[in-house]
């Protein structure tokens, strides 16, 4: 039996290779990191409402965190499992979302590579 987390991880893995597009919400035209998470959740049957406005750099992510609870997700601590949604901090005022694929990999929309990729992930890294 596949867990909900594994189903989410598989949904994200199915999006690997999707083009990157800032503000992208449609896998046919491109996704950014939030778009990847939303598309993965929607592929698992979650209905995601309108998204709050955001920019590439911002310090307040409170409106985004409201999406977490609206999807029935909650903050978790510990070793992590496939399907965990990761909130990373690549730099000051920057936040990045990814989906844990395995204990040591994550799926994320990479602006520099211009596509959704699988990358190594260590829990202590900030990307």
C-alpha positions in Angstrom: 0.0 0.0 0.0 1.3 3.4 -0.9 1.2 6.2 1.7 -0.1 9.7 1.0 3.5 11.0 1.2 4.8 8.4 -1.3 1.9 9.4 -3.6 2.8 13.0 -3.4 6.5 12.2 -4.0 5.6 10.2 -7.1 3.4 13.1 -8.3 6.3 15.4 -8.0 8.7 12.9 -9.7 6.2 12.8 -12.6 6.9 16.5 -13.2 10.7 16.2 -13.5 11.7 17.8 -16.8 8.9 20.3 -16.7 10.1 23.8 -17.8 10.8 26.4 -15.2 8.6 29.5 -15.4 8.5 32.2 -12.6 4.9 32.3 -11.4 4.2 29.1 -13.4 1.2 27.0 -12.3 0.6 24.8 -15.4 2.9 21.8 -16.1 2.3 22.3 -19.8 3.7 25.8 -19.8 6.1 25.7 -16.8 6.3 25.7 -13.0 8.1 27.6 -10.3 8.7 26.0 -6.9 5.2 26.9 -5.6 3.7 25.7 -8.9 5.5 22.3 -8.5 4.0 21.8 -5.0 0.5 22.9 -6.1 0.6 20.7 -9.2 1.8 17.8 -7.1 -0.9 18.3 -4.5 -3.6 18.7 -7.2 -2.4 15.4 -8.9 -3.2 13.8 -5.5 -6.7 15.1 -5.5 -6.2 18.3 -3.3 -8.1 21.4 -4.4 -5.9 24.5 -4.1 -7.7 27.8 -4.0 -6.3 31.1 -5.2 -2.7 31.7 -4.3 -1.6 34.9 -2.5 0.7 37.3 -4.4 4.4 36.7 -3.9 7.7 37.8 -5.4 11.1 36.2 -5.9 12.4 37.8 -2.7 10.2 38.4 0.3 10.6 38.2 4.0 7.0 37.5 5.0 5.8 34.0 3.9 2.8 34.0 6.3 0.2 34.0 3.5 1.9 31.1 1.9 1.9 29.1 5.1 -1.9 29.5 5.2 -2.0 27.3 2.2 -0.3 24.5 4.2 -3.2 24.4 6.7 -5.8 24.7 4.0 -4.5 21.5 2.4 -4.6 19.7 5.7 -0.8 19.7 6.0 1.1 20.5 9.2 4.6 21.4 10.3 6.7 18.3 11.2 10.1 17.8 12.7 12.3 14.8 12.5 14.0 12.7 9.9 11.6 13.4 7.1 9.7 11.1 4.7 9.0 11.0 1.0 6.3 13.5 0.2 7.4 16.0 2.8 7.2 19.6 1.5 10.4 21.3 2.2 10.8 25.0 2.9 14.4 26.0 2.1 16.2 29.3 2.5 18.7 29.7 -0.3 19.5 33.3 0.6 18.4 36.4 2.5 14.7 37.1 1.8 14.5 34.0 -0.4 12.4 30.9 0.2 12.3 27.8 -1.9 9.9 24.9 -1.9 10.7 21.3 -2.8 9.1 17.8 -2.4 11.2 15.2 -0.7 11.4 12.2 -3.1 13.6 9.9 -0.9 15.6 10.2 2.3 18.4 11.8 0.3 16.7 13.5 -2.8 14.2 16.2 -3.5 12.3 17.4 -6.5 12.3 21.1 -7.1 11.9 23.6 -9.9 15.4 25.0 -10.5 15.5 28.5 -12.0 19.1 28.2 -13.1 18.6 24.9 -14.9 15.3 26.1 -16.2 13.4 22.9 -15.4 12.1 20.7 -12.6 14.9 18.3 -11.4 15.8 15.7 -8.8 18.7 16.9 -6.6 20.5 15.5 -3.6 19.2 16.7 -0.3 20.7 16.7 3.2 18.4 17.9 6.0 21.0 20.4 7.2 21.5 22.2 3.9 20.0 25.5 3.0 20.3 24.9 -0.8 
